Amino acid sequence: MLQRLRSQRPKPRWFWLPYLVFALAFGTALLSTVYFATSSRAYDQLRFSNQVQQTQDSISARLETYISMLRGVGGLFAASASVERAEFRAYVMRLDIARHYPGAQGIGFSQRVAPADRAALLARMRAQGFPDFHIWPEGQRAEYHTIVYLEPQDRRNAAAIGYDMFSEAIRRAAMEQARDGGQPAASGKVTLVQEIDQNKQPGFLIYTPVYQGGGIPASPAERQRALLGFAYSPFRVYDLLNGIFGSQQQPQIAFRIFDGAEQRPDQLLYESAPGAAPGRAALASTTTLPVAGRLWTITYTTLPAFDDPNARYLPPFIMFTGTLASVALLIMVRAQVVARAQAEAAVRTRDIFLSIAAHELKSPLTALAGNAQLLLRRASRDPNVAPRDIAVIRVIDQQSHRLNRLITVLLDHSRLQAGSLAIERTPFDIVALVRQVVEETQPTLVRHSIALEADADTLVVDGDELRLEQVIQNLISNAIKYSPAGGAVLVRVARDGESAAIAVIDHGMGIPASALPSLFEQFYRAPNAEAQNIGGIGIGLYLARQIVSQHGGTIAVESAEGAGSTFTLRLPLDARWQQPAAAFA
């Protein structure tokens, strides 16, 4: 028998389930990591783009403010036939450059001078407090554009008085652009004449043309003829941009400004964080900024202060914890699958054992029961056999029949588990079957009685008479077994619509409410039955429900602990029996 059990061990099922769970969990962790990293990168890019735009806007807004200031200076000269030094100084003082226009080196005016007017200009300027005034650099030129006013008059600006800016190519290009276009124009990168110290900064200038009559002539040729000079402002680039961004305690981006459309080292105007290490985010961008008709190229990169520490450590943390969780799920689910496989193997081994044991016991038990009945008949006819001995033989006969029914139950259970429990349907009278079971059971009872109530003489069902007899015997046997004090058991048969209803009612120990939901499960026994050592293996009701279910019927229970139980079996009536007699025939 053991060899047969070993040969029928089932293969483990669901062996792939732990790995599927692991793959799903690990995939979720991986996707979460990628999603967070991607989202974090997108958020960093958005923050970076916003800071770039804010920087662009700050520079552009500050320069537009200075251009508006120069337009006002140009208006001063356009409104007056002659602006004296004291008047110009008073105007600039009212502007309060240091407070309202930080970063501008000053405000000046360069006058256009024909060679024939040089002497008159020298005399006028020396009369206004510049005894050493002269136009420089020296040399004969077709026209001069000399700085006559530049305020405030600090030592840097004083060094620029008299300088002919038209004599230098970069300044001249911006001045011609402003003159011919009638709009402010910025110069390229230059070194200001104000750079009198060793530490020199890159610089540039913005020019606003001033014409005779105050307006702007219609054509470039007319503008060239009507030009009086330029209101202008020189800028030291680091002073200018530090005035805009110098208050930042911990800047998050660094930027470099190049004059023109190319990033040439010789055209570098400004570098916000020289030598600073780039941030981990390593975001970069290149933009252009129009400045009074000229183009600046600005490159941006992130600094370490830009980096979000959560964005750095959270993706690896998510991946690490997700992997740990995935491995934990793999181990847990695998343990559950193994346990389930072992449990299924144990159940299958038990079922096989019960089936084999029942088959092995069936033949000798049948012989034992037959011989017990033969011995009982002979003893009953022999006057020399004592009544006590006859009673012993009768007990042997009864117990052999009981064992035979138990083995039949075990065989049916094994067949049911294997899916081979056959139901052979034929029409029969369920009332007659119940009456037969009651009549056969009553003589075997000592302390109990069975009463039968039927409200119909005949109720025909289409089913397996032997299997349904087994169910009814089980219900009556349980009613007797769970009424240990004795008493009456009532079996009631009635028609209930299109069904036959068989109720088995006892007044015994009853069933606890907590046990009712599990009562029809295999190998389940009510706690109070276990407590009182009432025999049974918990298969009978399970088989009863399965057999009834295969007949399309139902079985239900109503019970209260200490007040007895009522088991009600409902089976569909045979449709042909419900038709008129001619049709049934």
Helices and strands as residue ranges (DSSP letters): H 2-7, H 17-79, H 85-95, H 97-100, E 107-113, G 115-117, H 118-127, E 144-151, H 155-158, G 165-167, H 169-181, E 185-186, E 203-211, H 220-226, E 227-236, H 237-245, E 253-259, G 265-267, E 268-271, E 284-291, E 294-302, G 304-306, H 309-381, H 387-418, E 426-429, H 430-441, G 442-444, E 448-454, E 460-463, H 465-481, E 487-496, E 499-505, G 513-518, H 527-531, H 540-550, E 554-559, E 565-572, H 575-578, H 581-584
